[in-house]
């Protein structure tokens, strides 16, 4: 989903409280762990692993039951941003409230990462960049570079953690992506929304669901009758081999499609927008979902 939350109520209070304390506390501490605030826990998990004991990461969205698109920051969130040395947000209209908190509490020494800007996209483009392996690797490199800029004396330590994360911790994630792409490229799949589009592209899978349908569900809008008919037809005729849906956005339309896919004996794979369970690492969460997709594709191939 890409709809933006209304800036009312809680966010207004949060901004006012943050602004009140920004003069005294908005300069990041020069010693001790870098205070890092991540708007979403999928980016925060990566940031924590790349920073080790030299960072202290706070994830603002850290509950699998929370819909990131409707999130309204609290006064505590605003205070956290006011004292942060590094702020990470997704951008692309996904979390505009994090920019509001940063702008309400200027700090010349603070660094901010907006993932959409990093990968050269703009508002209106698919915001689900944590489902793009290439973008994930770009974020990993940028976070390490920013940590080194903030704490040059710890540069060697951050380089060591970066190498371990890329070469070891992320290896199963990269490996299953390569395996699916090598074996299953070109196979048709369906999806409930655009969250799956970047990963499908990376895997070489043919996501045949109309992009207008994917975008409508992602944006919280009602798909057109024509798009609904197309997706229904793809499922009933077996034009898709696997159907992927976002469990955190299971609207009645989505649930209807999931039920129809199961009746048609099309394997259904559930994914989520945020870490599930909440304490999982980014790589364990994503790798588990990829293995589920791999198994579903294998089930179809086995007949």
N, C-alpha and C positions, 0 to 999 in steps of 0.2 A: 504494500500500500504506500501511497505517496502523499496522502492528504496531510495538510499542516494543522497543528492544534491551534485553537483560538487563544489569543494572548489576553486572557482575562483572569480575574480572581487571584488564584494562587501565584501565577507568574508575576502579576503586577506587584503583589506584596513582596515576592522574592526579590525582584529587581530593586524595589525601594530599600529593603533591608541591606541588600548587597551594596548599593550605592552609598548608604550611610556609613559602611565600614571600609569602603575601598580606599579612602585617603590614608588610613592608618596601616592597612594590612595588604595592599595589593602588590607590593614589591616582593617577588619570590625570595625565599630564604637562600642565603649564599652557602649555608652549611647544612649538613644533615641530608636525609633523603629528599629527592625532588618530589614535590607534591604534584601528582598527576591526576587530572580529572578527565575521565572518558565518558562521553555521553551514553555510550552503549557498552555492554560488557563483552561483546565479541572483540571490539578493538581494545578494550581494557585488558582482556586476558593476554593478548599479544604484548601490550605495553608492559605488563607486569613481568612477563617472562624475559623480555629484553632488558629490563632494568634491574632485576634481582633485588638485593638489599639496598641498592642506591636510589630506589624510588619507592614511593608510597602511593598506590593507585586507588582511586575511588571511582566506582562505576555508578553512574546516576540511574541507569536502567539496568536492574540486576535481578528481576523477577520474571520467570517465564510466563506468568499470567498477565504481565503488563503489555498493553498494546503500545509500541513505541510511537505510533503516529498520533495517539491521543494524549500523550504524556504532558503533564504540566509540572514544571519544576517547582521545588519547594524553596523556602527561605534557606534551609540548610544547604541545598544545591548551590544557591547563589553565594553563600558564604564560602563554600568550597572553591568555587571558581575565583572568588575575589582573592584568595590566598594561594592559588595554584601557580606553579612555575611552568606548567605545560598542560594544555587543554586539547583534547582530541574529539573531533566531531565528524560525522559522516558527510554532512553537507547535502547538496542536490535536493533541497527542500524536505529532507527526511527529518531533520532535527533543528529547525530554525531557532528554537528557543535557546540553544547553547550559544549561538552567536549573540543573541540578545543579552545573555548573562555576561559574556566577555566584553561586549561594548559598554555595558553599564559599569564595568569595573576595569578601566584601562590600567595596564601595567607594562611599561616599556620593556622590561626584561623578560616578560612572559613570552613563551612560544605557543603558537596555535597551529594545529594540523587540521585542515579540512580535506578529507579524503577525496571528495569530488574534484576539488581544485588540483590536488596532486596528480590525478590521473587525466586531467584535461577535459573534464566533462562540465556540463552546465545544467542549471535547473531545467527540469523537463526530461532529462536523460534518466535512464534506469538507475535508481539510487542504491540498489542492493549490491554494493561493491564488494562486500565481504563474501559474496558468492562468486567472485571472479578471482581465480588463483593468481593471475598475473597482477591484479591490483593488490591482492594480499601481500605478495612479495614486494611490491613497490612501497607499501605502507611499512613493512618490516624494515626495509632499508632506510626510509625517511625517519622513522622513530629512533633508530640507532644514531643517525646523523644528528638529529636534534638533541638527543641526550649528550652526545659528545660536545656539541656546541654549548650546551648549558653547563656541563662539567668537564672541561678539557682534561683535568687531572685524572679523571676516571675513564679516559678514552680506551685504554687497553682492556679494561674490565668489560666495557660495553661491546667492544669488538669480539671478545671471547664469548660472551653470551649470544651475540648475533650468530657467530659461527656454529655454536652448539644448537641453537634453535633451528637454523636452516638445514644443517647437515644431519641432525639427529631427531629432534622433537617433531619437526615437520615432515620427516621422511615418509612415514606411512601415508600421510595425506597426499603428498606428491606422487607416491607410488601407485595408489589406487586410481588417481586421476589418469596417470599414464596407461595403466592397464585397461581401464574402460575405453579410453580413446583408441588404443591399439586394436581392441577386439570388437568394439560396438559402434564405431563412428558410422554415422549415416542412418542409424535405426530411428524410427519415428517414436516420439513420446508426446504425451499431453501434459498440461500443467494447469493449475487453478489460477495462477497469477504470475507476474513478471519477476518474482523473486528467483525463479529457476532459470531465467533466460541467460544470465552470465555464465552459470555453471554448465548449462547445456551446450553453449558455444565452446567452452573450454574442453568439454568432453567429446565434441564433434557429433553430438546427438542432434537429430532433426526435430526441433520443437515445433510441431505443426499447428498447435492451438493458435487461432488468430491473435495477433499482437493487440488488437483493439479490445478483445475479450480480456486478455491478461492485464492490460492497463486499467480497464474499468474495475475489475475486482480489486486490483492493487490500490486504486484511488477511492475505493468505497462507493463506486457508482454502479448503476444497474446496467449490465451488458445489453446490447441491442438484441431484438428478437432474432435477427439474422445470425448474429454471432452465437447465440444460444443454440439455434438449430444446427449450425455447423459443428459445434463441439459435441452436441448430442449425437449427430450422425457419425462423427469420428469414433465415438465410443461404441455405438451399437454395431458399426460395421467392422470394428477391429482395426481401424486405421492407425490407432496408437497402440504400442506394445506395452507401455507402462504409463500410469497416470500419477503425477506428483502433485501433492497439495500442501499448502501452508496450514498446519494445524492451529496456528494462532490467528488465523483469519478464515475459519470454517463457516462462512455465511450459508444461508439456506441454499443458494444456488450452488455453492461449492459442495455442500453435503449431498445434494441431489446427484451431482456428477460422480462423487465418490461411490455412492450407492449403486449408480448405474454401471460404473466400471467393475465393481465387484460382481454384480449380476452377470456381466459379460465375461467374467473370469479374466479380466485384465488386472495384473498386479498393481496395487496401490502403495505408494511410498509417501510417508509423512515427513515433512521438514518443518523447521521452526525458524523464526526470525532472530531469536536471541538464544544464548547458551541454554541447553537443556541436557541435564539438570543445571541449575544456576551455577553450581560449583565446578562444572566441567571446564577443561581447557578448550580453547578455540579448536585446536587440532583434533582432540578426542571427539568433540561434538561433530565437527564436519566429517571426520573420517568414518564415524559410525553411520552417518546419513549416507555417505557415499557407498559404504559396504552394503547398506540396505538396498540402494539403487542397483548396485552390481548384482546382488542376489536376485532381484526382480528381473533384471535383464537375462540373467542366466536361467531363471525359471522358464521364461518364454522360449529361449533358445533350445532348452531341453524338451520342449513340447509338453 
